[in-house]
Amino acid sequence: PDEDAGTEDAGAEDAMAAVDAFVPGEDAGVDDAPVRREPDGSFTIRREDGETFSLCGCSDDPVPLSLGPALYAVVGREAQLFFDNITSKDASAYTWTTLGPAEATTDAARWAWTPSAAGEQPLFVVAWDEGDVPVAVAQSAVTVSAADAGAGTAPTILFLGDSTTNAGVYVRELHARFADDPMDGRSVGTRGTAPDLHEGRSGWRIHDYATDSRGPGANPFFNDGGFDFQHYLDTTGVEAPDFFFVHLGINDVFTVSDAALEDRLAEMFDELDAILGDVQRASPETQLAIGLTIVPCATESGFRESYPDNPEYTRERYKPRIVEWARRVIAHYEGAGVALVPLNAGIDSQLGFPNEPDGAGGLRHTNAVHPNTLGYAQMAESIYAWLKSTAP
């Protein structure tokens, strides 16, 4: 599935009908708030008629969500969360409501906020079914950095990834954001064209980086039977980065059979743990980060265009897999000293992938899993806002 793709697309207007959001203004911990987090970690959700419901905010809910523990924003820049990206279901089948910053907006497709001050605010997201019963809930914290956060600092970051990294577009877009920023973030690596360096390889999986080389090209991290970050540093001349950032998972889960999926997911965690652990041993000062893997385009048309000879490769089959991978990454690494950067939340699966008019007032996607320039820019925005939040 992981081949380089173009970035051109046709414009389209957002015609999503607005839905009512929770009315903020009450603390989410008080008894009559629309959403309340209980001491045991569960959630109590109050409907407008006063009836209350309980959900765990976990995989046992009817519609589990893959919302990470933090969203990131910068003063004066829009942050957004697309609901379809955090559920394995069709988000349009539900009504989505939020409780969070008073100035934020919520419509049928997304939550958006342009903050005016630095700080942190909670955000609760709830999905309601046709019977006006809540079927999903998640909580995150929106961390807002000042526009001048990190002034005078120049953190380095190494991006490890597949073709979405190999394209170099989100790396370029990230550098564009730092071009006029008081913080001077920059990437390092052996691939790409300076300054947009990285370690992305089309078609590669976690398994390929953790075990052996897989064409085209050799694995510079592989040594003595496994991933060896010290070997990489010694043989490439790349200096140990401030941040080691992984965006992988697309190729790992794309083609595996349904019967083998659980074993593959377990293998992915074993190998990703080994990679991150080795980086930490070789360079204890390097901070670890995982970009929650982006979802595919919003329609099946992108899959038919990308995989005309593989009818089994469908969005219906693939999207639940990548959403479940993100949900398990959150559960596995939250609180473990690994930053979870919500790339999955902020990319527009409609307009952020190559598309063209379908002749009936809608869009036809022309690539399944590779974003267009807008989508890559949205990935860069998430990384930029996260990096700003790391400033001392």
C-alpha positions as CSV (number, residue, x, y, z in Angstrom):
1,P,0.0,0.0,0.0
2,D,2.9,2.4,0.7
3,E,3.8,4.1,-2.5
4,D,4.5,7.8,-3.1
5,A,1.6,9.8,-4.3
6,G,0.8,13.2,-5.7
7,T,-0.5,16.1,-3.7
8,E,-2.9,17.9,-6.0
9,D,-6.6,18.1,-5.1
10,A,-9.8,20.0,-6.0
11,G,-11.4,22.2,-3.5
12,A,-14.7,21.4,-1.8
13,E,-17.0,23.3,0.5
14,D,-17.8,22.1,4.0
15,A,-21.6,21.5,4.0
16,M,-21.8,19.7,7.2
17,A,-24.9,20.6,9.2
18,A,-24.2,22.1,12.6
19,V,-25.2,20.3,15.8
20,D,-25.5,21.7,19.3
21,A,-22.5,21.3,21.5
22,F,-22.6,21.1,25.3
23,V,-22.9,24.5,26.8
24,P,-19.6,25.1,28.6
25,G,-19.5,27.2,31.7
26,E,-19.8,24.6,34.3
27,D,-16.8,22.6,35.7
28,A,-16.8,19.1,34.4
29,G,-16.5,17.8,37.9
30,V,-19.7,19.2,39.4
31,D,-22.8,17.1,39.9
32,D,-25.0,18.6,37.2
33,A,-22.3,19.0,34.5
34,P,-23.0,17.3,31.1
35,V,-20.0,15.1,31.6
36,R,-18.4,14.1,34.9
37,R,-15.3,11.9,35.4
38,E,-15.9,9.6,38.4
39,P,-13.2,8.6,40.9
40,D,-13.0,5.1,39.4
41,G,-12.2,6.6,36.0
42,S,-15.6,6.1,34.4
43,F,-17.8,8.8,33.0
44,T,-21.3,10.0,34.0
45,I,-23.1,11.7,31.1
46,R,-26.2,13.8,31.6
47,R,-28.7,14.2,28.8
48,E,-30.7,17.5,28.6
49,D,-33.8,15.9,30.1
50,G,-31.7,15.0,33.2
51,E,-31.3,11.3,32.6
52,T,-27.8,10.1,33.3
53,F,-25.7,7.3,31.6
54,S,-22.4,5.7,32.5
55,L,-19.6,4.8,30.1
56,C,-16.1,3.6,30.8
57,G,-14.3,5.6,28.1
58,C,-12.6,2.3,27.1
59,S,-12.8,-0.6,24.7
60,D,-16.0,-1.9,26.4
61,D,-18.0,1.1,25.3
62,P,-20.3,0.5,22.2
63,V,-18.0,2.8,20.2
64,P,-14.5,3.0,21.6
65,L,-12.6,6.1,20.7
66,S,-8.9,6.7,20.0
67,L,-8.5,10.2,21.4
68,G,-5.0,10.7,22.9
69,P,-4.5,12.2,26.3
70,A,-3.4,15.5,24.9
71,L,-4.2,17.8,22.0
72,Y,-1.8,20.7,21.3
73,A,-2.3,24.2,20.1
74,V,-0.5,27.5,19.8
75,V,-2.0,30.9,20.7
76,G,-3.6,32.4,17.5
77,R,-3.5,29.2,15.5
78,E,-6.5,26.9,15.0
79,A,-6.5,23.4,16.6
80,Q,-9.0,20.8,15.4
81,L,-10.3,17.4,16.0
82,F,-12.1,15.4,13.3
83,F,-14.5,13.0,14.9
84,D,-14.4,10.4,12.1
85,N,-10.7,9.9,12.8
86,I,-11.1,8.7,16.3
87,T,-13.7,6.0,15.7
88,S,-13.7,2.8,13.7
89,K,-17.3,3.5,12.9
90,D,-18.9,6.0,10.5
91,A,-18.9,9.2,12.5
92,S,-21.8,10.6,10.5
93,A,-24.1,8.0,12.1
94,Y,-23.8,9.8,15.4
95,T,-24.3,13.2,16.9
96,W,-21.1,14.6,18.5
97,T,-21.0,17.0,21.4
98,T,-18.1,18.5,23.3
99,L,-17.5,20.1,26.6
100,G,-14.4,22.3,26.7
101,P,-13.1,25.8,25.9
102,A,-16.0,28.2,25.7
103,E,-14.8,29.8,22.4
104,A,-14.5,26.5,20.6
105,T,-16.9,25.4,17.9
106,T,-18.4,22.0,17.3
107,D,-20.2,20.9,14.1
108,A,-21.1,17.5,12.7
109,A,-17.6,16.8,11.5
110,R,-15.1,18.4,13.9
111,W,-14.2,20.4,17.0
112,A,-12.1,23.5,16.4
113,W,-10.6,26.2,18.6
114,T,-8.3,29.2,18.1
115,P,-7.0,29.9,21.6
116,S,-6.1,33.4,22.8
117,A,-4.1,32.5,25.8
118,A,-1.6,29.9,26.9
119,G,-2.7,27.2,29.4
120,E,-4.4,23.9,29.6
121,Q,-8.1,23.1,29.4
122,P,-10.0,19.8,29.5
123,L,-11.9,18.5,26.5
124,F,-14.7,15.9,26.7
125,V,-16.1,14.3,23.5
126,V,-19.4,12.3,23.4
127,A,-21.1,10.5,20.6
128,W,-24.9,10.0,20.7
129,D,-26.8,7.4,18.7
130,E,-30.1,7.9,16.9
131,G,-32.0,7.2,20.2
132,D,-30.2,10.1,21.9
133,V,-28.2,7.6,24.0
134,P,-24.4,8.2,24.5
135,V,-22.3,5.4,23.0
136,A,-18.8,6.9,23.3
137,V,-16.9,9.3,25.5
138,A,-13.3,10.4,25.7
139,Q,-11.4,13.0,27.6
140,S,-8.3,14.9,26.5
141,A,-6.4,18.0,27.7
142,V,-5.8,20.8,25.3
143,T,-2.3,22.2,25.9
144,V,-1.9,25.7,24.5
145,S,1.6,27.2,24.1
146,A,2.4,30.9,23.8
147,A,3.4,32.1,20.4
148,D,6.9,32.8,21.7
149,A,7.3,29.5,23.5
150,G,10.8,28.1,23.0
151,A,12.3,31.4,21.9
152,G,16.0,31.0,21.5
153,T,15.9,27.1,21.5
154,A,16.7,24.9,18.5
155,P,15.5,21.3,19.2
156,T,16.4,18.6,16.8
157,I,14.0,15.7,15.8
158,L,14.5,12.5,14.0
159,F,11.5,11.2,12.1
160,L,11.3,7.4,11.6
161,G,8.5,6.4,9.2
162,D,7.1,5.0,6.0
163,S,6.2,6.7,2.7
164,T,4.2,9.4,4.5
165,T,7.5,10.4,6.0
166,N,9.6,9.6,2.9
167,A,7.6,12.1,0.9
168,G,9.2,14.8,3.0
169,V,6.2,17.0,2.8
170,Y,5.2,17.2,6.5
171,V,8.9,17.7,7.4
172,R,9.1,20.6,4.9
173,E,5.8,22.1,6.2
174,L,7.2,21.8,9.8
175,H,10.3,23.8,8.8
176,A,8.1,26.4,7.2
177,R,6.3,27.0,10.5
178,F,9.6,27.4,12.3
179,A,11.0,29.8,9.6
180,D,9.4,32.8,11.3
181,D,9.1,31.4,14.8
182,P,11.3,32.3,17.7
183,M,11.8,28.6,18.2
184,D,14.1,27.0,15.6
185,G,13.1,23.3,15.3
186,R,14.9,21.2,12.7
187,S,15.0,17.6,11.6
188,V,18.0,15.3,11.2
189,G,18.5,12.1,9.3
190,T,20.2,10.5,6.3
191,R,17.3,10.8,3.8
192,G,15.6,13.7,2.2
193,T,17.1,17.0,0.9
194,A,18.5,19.3,3.5
195,P,17.1,20.9,5.6
196,D,14.1,18.5,5.2
197,L,16.0,15.4,6.5
198,H,14.3,12.3,7.9
199,E,14.4,8.5,8.1
200,G,11.3,7.6,6.1
201,R,11.2,4.6,3.8
202,S,8.3,3.7,1.5
203,G,6.6,0.4,2.3
204,W,8.4,-0.1,5.6
205,R,6.9,-1.5,8.8
206,I,7.9,-1.5,12.4
207,H,9.1,-5.0,11.7
208,D,11.5,-3.9,9.0
209,Y,13.2,-1.4,11.2
210,A,13.4,-3.8,14.1
211,T,14.7,-6.8,12.3
212,D,16.5,-6.4,9.0
213,S,16.7,-4.4,5.8
214,R,13.9,-4.4,3.3
215,G,14.4,-2.9,-0.1
216,P,14.8,-0.5,-1.6
217,G,17.8,0.5,0.5
218,A,19.5,-0.8,3.6
219,N,18.4,-0.3,7.2
220,P,21.0,1.9,8.8
221,F,19.7,1.0,12.3
222,F,20.2,-2.7,11.9
223,N,23.3,-4.2,13.5
224,D,24.1,-7.5,15.2
225,G,20.7,-9.0,14.8
226,G,18.5,-6.0,15.8
227,F,17.8,-2.3,16.0
228,D,20.9,-0.5,17.2
229,F,20.6,3.3,17.6
230,Q,24.2,3.7,18.8
231,H,25.4,1.9,15.6
232,Y,23.2,4.3,13.6
233,L,24.8,7.4,15.3
234,D,28.3,6.0,15.0
235,T,28.1,5.1,11.3
236,T,26.0,8.0,9.9
237,G,27.5,11.0,11.8
238,V,24.0,12.1,12.8
239,E,24.1,13.6,16.3
240,A,21.8,12.2,18.9
241,P,18.5,14.2,18.5
242,D,16.5,15.9,21.1
243,F,13.4,14.0,20.0
244,F,13.0,10.6,18.3
245,F,9.6,10.5,16.6
246,V,7.9,7.4,15.1
247,H,5.0,7.4,12.6
248,L,4.5,3.8,11.5
249,G,1.7,1.3,11.4
250,I,0.1,1.7,8.0
251,N,1.9,-1.1,6.3
252,D,2.0,-3.3,9.4
253,V,-1.8,-3.7,9.5
254,F,-2.8,-3.1,5.9
255,T,-2.3,-6.5,4.3
256,V,-2.3,-8.9,7.2
257,S,-5.2,-11.3,7.3
258,D,-8.0,-11.0,9.8
259,A,-7.0,-14.2,11.5
260,A,-3.4,-13.0,12.0
261,L,-4.2,-9.4,13.0
262,E,-4.0,-9.9,16.8
263,D,-0.7,-11.7,16.5
264,R,0.6,-8.9,14.3
265,L,-0.5,-6.2,16.7
266,A,1.3,-8.0,19.6
267,E,4.4,-8.2,17.4
268,M,4.2,-4.5,16.6
269,F,4.3,-3.6,20.3
270,D,7.1,-6.0,21.0
271,E,9.2,-4.5,18.3
272,L,8.3,-0.9,18.9
273,D,9.1,-1.4,22.6
274,A,12.5,-2.7,21.5
275,I,13.2,0.2,19.2
276,L,12.2,2.9,21.8
277,G,14.1,1.1,24.5
278,D,17.3,0.9,22.4
279,V,17.1,4.6,21.6
280,Q,16.7,5.4,25.3
281,R,19.6,3.3,26.2
282,A,21.9,4.8,23.6
283,S,20.8,8.4,24.1
284,P,19.1,8.9,27.5
285,E,18.6,12.6,26.8
286,T,16.6,11.9,23.7
287,Q,12.8,12.2,24.3
288,L,10.6,9.7,22.7
289,A,7.4,10.4,20.7
290,I,4.9,8.5,18.7
291,G,2.7,10.1,16.1
292,L,-0.7,8.4,16.4
293,T,-1.1,7.0,12.9
294,I,-3.2,8.9,10.4
295,V,-6.5,7.5,9.1
296,P,-7.1,6.9,5.4
297,C,-9.1,9.1,3.0
298,A,-12.8,9.4,3.7
299,T,-14.2,7.4,0.8
300,E,-13.8,4.0,-0.8
301,S,-12.9,5.7,-4.1
302,G,-9.3,6.3,-3.0
303,F,-8.9,2.6,-2.3
304,R,-10.3,1.6,-5.7
305,E,-7.9,4.1,-7.4
306,S,-4.9,3.0,-5.4
307,Y,-5.6,-0.8,-5.4
308,P,-7.6,-1.6,-8.5
309,D,-6.3,-5.2,-8.6
310,N,-6.9,-5.9,-4.9
311,P,-10.7,-5.6,-4.2
312,E,-10.0,-6.9,-0.7
313,Y,-8.2,-3.7,0.2
314,T,-11.1,-1.5,1.3
315,R,-11.6,1.4,3.7
316,E,-14.2,-0.6,5.5
317,R,-11.5,-3.2,6.3
318,Y,-8.6,-0.9,6.9
319,K,-9.9,2.0,8.8
320,P,-11.0,0.0,11.9
321,R,-7.5,-1.5,12.0
322,I,-5.6,1.7,12.1
323,V,-8.0,3.3,14.6
324,E,-7.6,0.2,16.8
325,W,-3.8,0.4,16.5
326,A,-4.0,4.1,17.7
327,R,-6.3,3.2,20.6
328,R,-3.9,0.4,21.7
329,V,-0.9,2.7,21.4
330,I,-2.6,5.2,23.7
331,A,-3.4,2.5,26.2
332,H,0.1,1.0,26.0
333,Y,2.2,4.1,26.2
334,E,0.2,6.7,28.1
335,G,2.1,7.6,31.2
336,A,5.2,5.6,30.1
337,G,7.3,8.7,29.2
338,V,6.5,8.6,25.5
339,A,4.7,11.6,24.0
340,L,1.6,10.7,22.0
341,V,1.2,13.3,19.2
342,P,-2.3,13.3,17.8
343,L,-1.6,13.3,14.1
344,N,-4.7,11.1,13.7
345,A,-7.0,13.8,15.2
346,G,-6.1,16.8,13.1
347,I,-6.0,15.5,9.5
348,D,-9.1,16.1,7.3
349,S,-9.8,12.8,5.7
350,Q,-12.1,14.5,3.1
351,L,-10.0,17.5,1.9
352,G,-6.6,16.3,3.2
353,F,-6.2,13.5,0.6
354,P,-5.8,13.8,-3.2
355,N,-9.3,14.3,-4.6
356,E,-11.3,15.6,-7.6
357,P,-14.9,16.5,-8.1
358,D,-17.1,13.4,-8.7
359,G,-19.5,15.1,-11.0
360,A,-22.4,14.9,-8.5
361,G,-21.4,17.7,-6.1
362,G,-19.1,15.6,-4.0
363,L,-15.5,14.3,-4.0
364,R,-13.8,11.3,-5.5
365,H,-10.5,10.5,-3.8
366,T,-7.5,9.4,-5.9
367,N,-5.3,8.0,-3.1
368,A,-6.2,5.9,-0.1
369,V,-3.5,6.5,2.5
370,H,-1.2,9.3,1.3
371,P,-2.3,12.8,2.1
372,N,-2.1,15.8,-0.2
373,T,-0.3,19.1,0.6
374,L,-3.2,20.1,2.9
375,G,-3.1,16.8,4.8
376,Y,0.6,16.9,5.3
377,A,0.4,20.5,6.5
378,Q,-2.2,19.4,9.1
379,M,0.2,16.7,10.2
380,A,3.0,19.4,10.5
381,E,0.7,21.6,12.5
382,S,0.1,18.9,15.1
383,I,3.9,18.3,15.4
384,Y,4.6,22.0,15.5
385,A,2.1,22.6,18.3
386,W,3.5,19.6,20.3
387,L,7.1,20.7,19.9
388,K,6.2,24.2,21.1
389,S,4.7,22.6,24.2
390,T,8.0,20.9,25.1
391,A,9.8,24.2,25.5
392,P,11.3,24.7,29.0
